[in-house]
């Protein structure tokens, strides 16, 4: 289903009188606007891809192109994040993403007469529009590169805006609000807009990037990384700085296995996500509006997960919370591959994303709490290199699994197979990880940080 994405920490005591501050509110507002646009194109991108080609491998390659930058660019992005003002990096990357998305919109506008109608997409015999396919492939890769640097910078900015004791609350509220804008509002709105014109969502998304950048520019102050010495401040040896971040992560007894486990989880999740649009259209028989409604299950789970994550972490313990996420997530992936009702998949998505948000709030907050500020960009990017770098690999494997099973069996079971394989392997991974991700080890790491 959905890839596990980043984040977590520990449960913190509620302190209602402690304010998150005006800078946090501006960051919050910028994220809301940006996620509204992202939600609109979350519907537009897969439907555009399915209109351009019906090949599961070619569609999987688009997912690969969007995630490949996490494998290729994560480590250099960490060095950049620790060298330059992080707020300025976020603004610059939002502007670049706006330009790239606007470019896609223009190309789709010029090619719209060569695309099938939305009601014709169940036809698996539609010819591939190779010109628009390669435009989409290059644009998603370029946008992905900007996203890597932008997201890494954003995670390193938050500890400079709110107190460490407030990180889980700040992260949870931010992600809950993002889920509302991205899925509850953005995706249904996107399905409505795409009914007028398939290019229109991309123009709107580009505009939201420009507005988000303008809102971030109103946050005062410098957000450059703390310098531990004049030597490091003046160093031009990027390789040594990159090595320092990797070494810190690799020596850490908890973050190293946590990053590897996250990478394997994300790779298995990406197997099913790669051709999910074909699964939704051909197995679940969703219309464009039903596809948008399907994603509201994930949004609802994300919202509630963000609100209650720090309370659940406190009640159950961080380690048990992570274990539940892995076990239930693997079981629900298998269940998704066995059903044909989008209503049931909505419920599965709700539960899965609730648990993903719990995972994210614990792990991201943990990293923000224990990694030294002058290393935060590099170590965070190294962590995400392992955690997100497996996603393009999982996507292409998922595409080939569908194609291989289709050679020996019906297309229906070919489209179901990534969920079944990914879910089964996720449960195997849980059996190994449960001994590593314990509350005691997480608390010890937090105390040491």
C-alpha positions as CSV (number, residue, x, y, z in Angstrom):
1,X,0.0,0.0,0.0
2,X,1.6,3.2,1.1
3,X,5.3,3.4,1.8
4,X,6.4,3.9,5.4
5,X,7.9,7.3,5.4
6,X,10.3,8.6,8.1
7,X,9.7,9.7,11.8
8,X,9.3,8.9,15.4
9,X,10.3,9.7,18.9
10,X,9.1,9.1,22.3
11,X,6.1,10.0,24.3
12,X,6.3,13.4,25.9
13,X,4.2,14.8,28.6
14,X,1.5,17.2,27.5
15,X,2.3,20.8,28.2
16,X,-0.7,22.8,27.0
17,X,0.6,26.1,28.2
18,X,3.8,25.8,26.1
19,X,3.3,27.6,22.8
20,X,4.8,26.3,19.5
21,X,5.4,29.9,18.4
22,X,4.8,32.2,15.4
23,X,7.6,30.7,13.3
24,X,6.1,27.3,13.7
25,X,2.7,28.7,12.5
26,X,4.3,30.1,9.4
27,X,6.0,26.9,8.6
28,X,2.7,25.1,9.3
29,X,0.8,27.4,6.9
30,X,3.4,26.9,4.2
31,X,3.1,23.1,4.6
32,X,-0.7,23.3,4.3
33,X,-0.6,25.2,1.0
34,X,2.1,22.9,-0.5
35,X,0.2,19.8,0.6
36,X,-3.0,21.0,-0.9
37,X,-1.3,21.2,-4.3
38,X,0.4,17.9,-3.8
39,X,-2.9,16.3,-3.0
40,X,-4.4,17.6,-6.2
41,X,-1.6,16.1,-8.3
42,X,-1.6,12.8,-6.2
43,X,-4.7,12.0,-8.3
44,X,-3.5,13.6,-11.5
45,X,0.0,11.9,-11.7
46,X,-1.2,8.3,-11.6
47,X,-4.1,8.9,-13.9
48,X,-1.9,10.8,-16.3
49,X,0.6,7.9,-16.2
50,X,-2.2,5.3,-16.9
51,X,-3.4,7.4,-19.8
52,X,0.1,7.6,-21.3
53,X,0.8,3.8,-20.9
54,X,-0.9,0.6,-19.7
55,X,2.4,-1.2,-19.2
56,X,3.0,-2.1,-15.5
57,X,6.7,-1.9,-16.0
58,X,6.6,1.5,-17.6
59,X,4.3,2.8,-14.9
60,X,6.6,1.3,-12.3
61,X,9.5,3.1,-13.9
62,X,7.8,6.5,-13.3
63,X,7.6,5.5,-9.6
64,X,11.3,4.6,-9.8
65,X,12.1,8.0,-11.3
66,X,10.3,9.8,-8.5
67,X,12.2,7.9,-5.8
68,X,15.6,7.3,-7.4
69,X,16.8,10.7,-6.2
70,X,16.6,9.4,-2.6
71,X,19.2,6.7,-3.6
72,X,21.4,9.0,-5.7
73,X,21.1,12.4,-4.1
74,X,20.4,11.8,-0.4
75,X,24.0,11.8,0.8
76,X,25.1,15.0,-1.1
77,X,21.9,16.7,0.0
78,X,22.9,16.1,3.6
79,X,26.3,17.9,3.1
80,X,24.5,20.8,1.4
81,X,21.9,21.0,4.2
82,X,24.7,21.4,6.8
83,X,26.6,24.0,4.7
84,X,23.9,26.5,3.8
85,X,20.9,28.2,5.4
86,X,18.2,25.6,5.6
87,X,15.3,27.9,5.2
88,X,16.7,29.3,2.0
89,X,17.2,25.8,0.7
90,X,13.6,25.0,1.3
91,X,12.4,28.1,-0.5
92,X,14.7,27.5,-3.5
93,X,13.6,23.9,-3.8
94,X,9.9,24.8,-3.6
95,X,10.5,27.3,-6.4
96,X,12.2,24.7,-8.5
97,X,9.5,22.2,-7.9
98,X,7.0,24.8,-9.0
99,X,8.9,25.4,-12.3
100,X,9.2,21.6,-13.0
101,X,5.5,21.0,-12.3
102,X,4.5,24.0,-14.5
103,X,6.6,22.4,-17.3
104,X,4.6,19.1,-17.0
105,X,1.3,21.1,-17.1
106,X,2.4,22.8,-20.3
107,X,3.5,19.6,-22.0
108,X,0.2,17.8,-21.1
109,X,-1.8,20.8,-22.4
110,X,0.0,20.6,-25.7
111,X,-0.5,16.8,-25.9
112,X,-4.0,16.5,-24.5
113,X,-5.6,15.7,-27.8
114,X,-3.4,12.6,-28.1
115,X,-4.6,11.1,-24.8
116,X,-7.6,8.8,-24.2
117,X,-10.5,10.0,-22.1
118,X,-10.8,9.1,-18.4
119,X,-13.6,6.6,-19.2
120,X,-11.4,4.7,-21.7
121,X,-8.6,3.8,-19.3
122,X,-9.8,0.3,-18.5
123,X,-8.8,-0.6,-22.1
124,X,-5.4,-2.4,-21.7
125,X,-4.8,-2.0,-25.5
126,X,-4.1,1.7,-25.4
127,X,-0.8,2.6,-27.1
128,X,2.0,4.2,-25.2
129,X,2.5,7.9,-25.8
130,X,6.3,7.7,-25.7
131,X,6.9,11.5,-26.0
132,X,4.8,12.4,-23.0
133,X,6.0,9.3,-21.2
134,X,9.6,10.5,-21.3
135,X,8.7,14.0,-20.4
136,X,6.9,12.7,-17.4
137,X,9.8,10.4,-16.5
138,X,12.4,13.3,-16.6
139,X,10.1,15.8,-14.8
140,X,9.4,13.4,-12.0
141,X,13.1,12.7,-11.6
142,X,14.0,16.4,-11.5
143,X,11.1,17.1,-9.1
144,X,12.3,14.2,-6.9
145,X,15.8,15.7,-6.7
146,X,14.4,19.0,-5.5
147,X,12.2,17.1,-3.0
148,X,15.2,15.3,-1.5
149,X,17.0,18.5,-0.6
150,X,13.8,20.3,0.4
151,X,12.5,17.6,2.7
152,X,15.9,17.0,4.4
153,X,16.2,20.7,5.0
154,X,12.7,20.9,6.4
155,X,13.3,18.1,9.0
156,X,16.5,19.9,10.2
157,X,14.7,23.3,10.5
158,X,12.0,22.2,12.9
159,X,14.4,21.7,15.9
160,X,15.5,25.3,15.5
161,X,11.9,26.5,15.6
162,X,10.4,24.5,18.6
163,X,11.8,23.1,21.8
164,X,13.0,19.6,21.8
165,X,10.4,18.7,24.3
166,X,7.8,19.8,21.8
167,X,9.1,17.9,18.8
168,X,6.6,15.0,18.8
169,X,3.7,17.4,19.3
170,X,4.9,19.7,16.6
171,X,5.6,16.9,14.1
172,X,2.2,15.2,14.9
173,X,0.2,18.3,14.4
174,X,2.0,19.2,11.2
175,X,1.5,15.8,9.6
176,X,-2.1,15.6,10.7
177,X,-2.8,19.0,9.1
178,X,-0.9,17.9,6.0
179,X,-3.0,14.8,5.7
180,X,-6.2,16.9,5.8
181,X,-5.0,19.1,3.0
182,X,-3.3,16.4,1.0
183,X,-5.9,13.8,1.0
184,X,-9.3,14.9,2.5
185,X,-9.3,18.2,0.5
186,X,-6.6,18.0,-2.2
187,X,-7.4,14.6,-3.7
188,X,-11.2,14.9,-4.0
189,X,-10.6,18.4,-5.4
190,X,-8.0,17.0,-7.8
191,X,-10.5,14.4,-9.1
192,X,-13.0,17.2,-9.7
193,X,-10.5,19.4,-11.5
194,X,-9.1,16.6,-13.7
195,X,-12.6,16.1,-15.0
196,X,-12.4,19.5,-16.6
197,X,-8.9,19.1,-18.0
198,X,-6.1,16.6,-17.3
199,X,-3.4,19.4,-17.4
200,X,-5.1,21.8,-14.9
201,X,-4.0,20.1,-11.7
202,X,-0.4,20.6,-12.6
203,X,-0.8,24.4,-13.0
204,X,-2.5,24.6,-9.7
205,X,0.2,22.5,-7.9
206,X,2.9,24.8,-9.4
207,X,1.1,27.8,-7.9
208,X,0.9,26.2,-4.5
209,X,4.7,25.7,-4.5
210,X,5.2,29.4,-5.3
211,X,2.9,30.5,-2.5
212,X,4.5,28.1,0.0
213,X,7.9,29.5,-0.8
214,X,6.6,33.0,-0.2
215,X,5.2,32.0,3.2
216,X,8.5,30.5,4.2
217,X,10.3,33.7,3.3
218,X,8.4,35.5,6.0
219,X,10.1,33.5,8.7
220,X,12.8,35.7,10.2
221,X,16.2,34.6,11.3
222,X,19.1,32.4,10.1
223,X,18.8,28.7,10.0
224,X,22.3,27.7,9.1
225,X,23.7,24.6,10.9
226,X,25.7,25.2,14.1
227,X,29.4,25.1,13.5
228,X,31.6,23.2,15.9
229,X,34.9,24.6,14.8
230,X,36.4,27.1,12.4
231,X,38.1,24.2,10.5
232,X,34.8,22.6,9.7
233,X,33.2,26.0,8.9
234,X,35.8,26.6,6.3
235,X,36.3,23.1,5.0
236,X,35.8,22.5,1.3
237,X,36.2,18.7,1.6
238,X,32.7,17.5,0.9
239,X,33.8,13.8,0.9
240,X,35.1,14.0,4.5
241,X,32.0,15.8,5.6
242,X,29.8,13.2,3.9
243,X,31.9,10.4,5.5
244,X,31.5,12.0,8.9
245,X,27.7,11.8,8.7
246,X,27.7,8.3,7.4
247,X,30.2,7.2,10.1
248,X,28.1,8.7,12.9
249,X,25.0,6.8,11.7
250,X,26.8,3.6,11.1
251,X,28.4,3.6,14.6
252,X,25.0,4.3,16.3
253,X,23.7,1.0,17.8
254,X,20.0,1.9,17.2
255,X,19.8,4.3,14.3
256,X,21.8,2.0,12.0
257,X,19.5,-1.0,12.2
258,X,16.5,1.3,12.3
259,X,17.5,2.8,9.0
260,X,18.1,-0.6,7.4
261,X,14.7,-2.0,8.7
262,X,12.9,1.1,7.4
263,X,14.6,0.7,4.0
264,X,13.4,-2.9,3.7
265,X,9.9,-2.0,4.8
266,X,9.7,0.8,2.3
267,X,11.1,-1.4,-0.5
268,X,8.4,-4.0,0.2
269,X,5.7,-1.3,0.3
270,X,6.9,0.2,-2.9
271,X,6.4,-3.2,-4.7
272,X,2.7,-2.8,-4.4
273,X,2.6,0.9,-4.8
274,X,4.3,0.9,-8.2
275,X,1.3,-0.4,-10.1
276,X,-1.4,0.5,-7.6
277,X,-3.2,2.6,-10.2
278,X,-3.7,-0.4,-12.4
279,X,-4.9,-2.5,-9.4
280,X,-7.4,0.2,-8.5
281,X,-8.7,0.6,-12.0
282,X,-8.9,-3.1,-13.1
283,X,-9.4,-5.0,-9.8
284,X,-11.2,-2.5,-7.6
285,X,-13.0,-0.9,-10.6
286,X,-12.6,2.6,-9.3
287,X,-13.6,5.8,-11.2
288,X,-11.3,8.8,-10.9
289,X,-13.5,10.1,-8.1
290,X,-13.6,6.8,-6.2
291,X,-9.8,6.6,-6.6
292,X,-9.7,10.0,-4.8
293,X,-12.1,8.8,-2.1
294,X,-10.0,5.7,-1.6
295,X,-7.1,7.8,-0.5
296,X,-9.2,9.5,2.1
297,X,-8.8,6.4,4.2
298,X,-5.1,7.0,4.4
299,X,-5.7,10.6,5.2
300,X,-8.1,9.8,8.0
301,X,-5.6,7.4,9.4
302,X,-2.8,9.9,9.1
303,X,-4.7,12.6,10.8
304,X,-5.7,10.5,13.8
305,X,-2.2,9.0,13.9
306,X,-0.6,12.4,14.0
307,X,-2.9,13.5,16.8
308,X,-2.6,10.4,19.0
309,X,0.9,9.1,18.2
310,X,2.7,10.6,21.1
311,X,0.0,9.4,23.5
312,X,0.1,5.9,22.1
313,X,3.9,5.9,22.2
314,X,3.7,6.9,25.9
315,X,1.1,4.3,26.7
316,X,2.5,1.3,24.8
317,X,6.2,2.2,24.7
318,X,8.1,3.2,21.5
319,X,9.4,-0.3,20.8
320,X,6.0,-2.0,21.0
321,X,4.4,0.7,18.9
322,X,7.0,0.1,16.1
323,X,6.4,-3.6,16.3
324,X,2.7,-3.3,16.0
325,X,3.2,-1.1,12.9
326,X,5.3,-3.7,11.2
327,X,3.1,-6.7,12.0
328,X,-0.3,-5.2,11.3
329,X,1.1,-3.4,8.2
330,X,2.3,-6.7,6.7
331,X,-1.0,-8.5,7.5
332,X,-3.0,-5.7,5.9
333,X,-0.9,-5.7,2.8
334,X,-1.7,-9.4,2.2
335,X,-5.4,-8.7,2.9
336,X,-5.4,-5.9,0.3
337,X,-4.1,-8.3,-2.3
338,X,-7.0,-10.7,-1.6
339,X,-10.0,-8.4,-1.8
340,X,-11.8,-6.7,-4.7
341,X,-13.7,-4.0,-2.8
342,X,-12.3,-0.5,-2.6
343,X,-14.3,0.0,0.5
344,X,-12.3,-2.7,2.3
345,X,-9.1,-1.3,0.9
346,X,-10.2,2.1,2.3
347,X,-10.4,0.5,5.8
348,X,-7.0,-1.2,5.4
349,X,-5.4,2.1,4.3
350,X,-6.9,3.9,7.3
351,X,-5.3,1.4,9.7
352,X,-2.0,1.2,7.9
353,X,-1.5,4.9,7.6
354,X,-2.5,5.4,11.3
355,X,0.3,3.1,12.2
356,X,2.7,4.7,9.6
357,X,2.1,8.0,11.3
358,X,2.9,6.4,14.7
359,X,6.1,5.1,13.3
360,X,7.0,8.4,11.8
361,X,6.3,10.5,14.8
362,X,8.5,8.2,17.0
363,X,11.5,7.8,14.6
364,X,11.8,11.3,13.2
365,X,11.4,13.0,16.6
366,X,14.0,10.5,17.9
367,X,16.5,11.6,15.3
368,X,15.8,15.2,15.9
369,X,16.4,14.7,19.6
370,X,19.7,12.7,19.5
371,X,21.6,13.8,16.4
372,X,23.9,16.8,17.1
373,X,22.8,19.9,15.2
374,X,26.0,20.4,13.2
375,X,25.6,16.8,11.9
376,X,21.8,16.7,11.6
377,X,21.6,17.3,7.9
378,X,24.2,14.7,7.0
379,X,23.1,12.0,9.4
380,X,19.4,12.6,8.6
381,X,20.2,12.3,4.9
382,X,22.3,9.2,5.4
383,X,19.4,7.6,7.4
384,X,17.0,8.5,4.6
385,X,19.4,7.1,2.0
386,X,19.0,3.7,3.6
387,X,15.3,4.3,4.5
388,X,14.1,5.7,1.2
389,X,16.8,4.4,-1.2
390,X,15.1,1.0,-1.4
391,X,11.9,2.5,-2.7
392,X,13.0,2.8,-6.4
393,X,14.4,-0.8,-6.2
394,X,11.1,-2.0,-4.7
395,X,9.1,-0.2,-7.4
396,X,10.9,-1.8,-10.3
397,X,10.8,-5.2,-8.6
398,X,7.1,-4.8,-8.2
399,X,6.7,-3.9,-11.9
400,X,8.6,-7.0,-12.9
401,X,6.7,-9.2,-10.5
402,X,3.4,-8.1,-12.2
403,X,4.9,-8.7,-15.7
404,X,6.3,-12.1,-14.7
405,X,3.1,-13.4,-13.1
406,X,1.1,-12.1,-16.1
407,X,3.2,-14.4,-18.4
408,X,2.1,-17.5,-16.5
409,X,-1.3,-16.5,-15.2
410,X,-4.3,-14.1,-15.4
411,X,-3.6,-10.4,-15.2
412,X,-5.8,-10.1,-12.2
413,X,-3.5,-12.2,-10.0
414,X,-0.5,-10.5,-11.6
415,X,-1.8,-7.2,-10.2
416,X,-2.5,-8.8,-6.8
417,X,0.9,-10.5,-6.5
418,X,3.0,-7.6,-5.3
419,X,0.7,-7.2,-2.2
420,X,0.9,-10.9,-1.4
421,X,4.7,-11.2,-1.8
422,X,5.4,-7.9,-0.1
423,X,3.1,-8.6,2.8
424,X,4.6,-12.1,3.4
425,X,8.1,-10.7,3.4
426,X,7.1,-7.9,5.7
427,X,6.0,-10.5,8.3
428,X,9.3,-12.3,8.0
429,X,11.1,-9.0,8.6
430,X,9.0,-8.3,11.7
431,X,10.1,-11.6,13.2
432,X,13.7,-10.4,13.0
433,X,13.2,-6.7,13.9
434,X,11.1,-7.2,17.0
435,X,14.2,-8.2,19.0
436,X,16.0,-5.0,17.9
437,X,13.4,-2.3,18.2
438,X,12.7,-2.4,21.9
439,X,11.5,0.4,24.1
440,X,14.5,-0.1,26.4
441,X,17.0,0.5,23.5
442,X,15.0,3.5,22.3
443,X,14.9,5.1,25.7
444,X,18.7,4.5,26.2
445,X,19.4,6.1,22.9
446,X,17.3,9.1,23.8
447,X,19.0,9.4,27.1
448,X,22.4,9.2,25.5
449,X,21.5,11.9,23.0
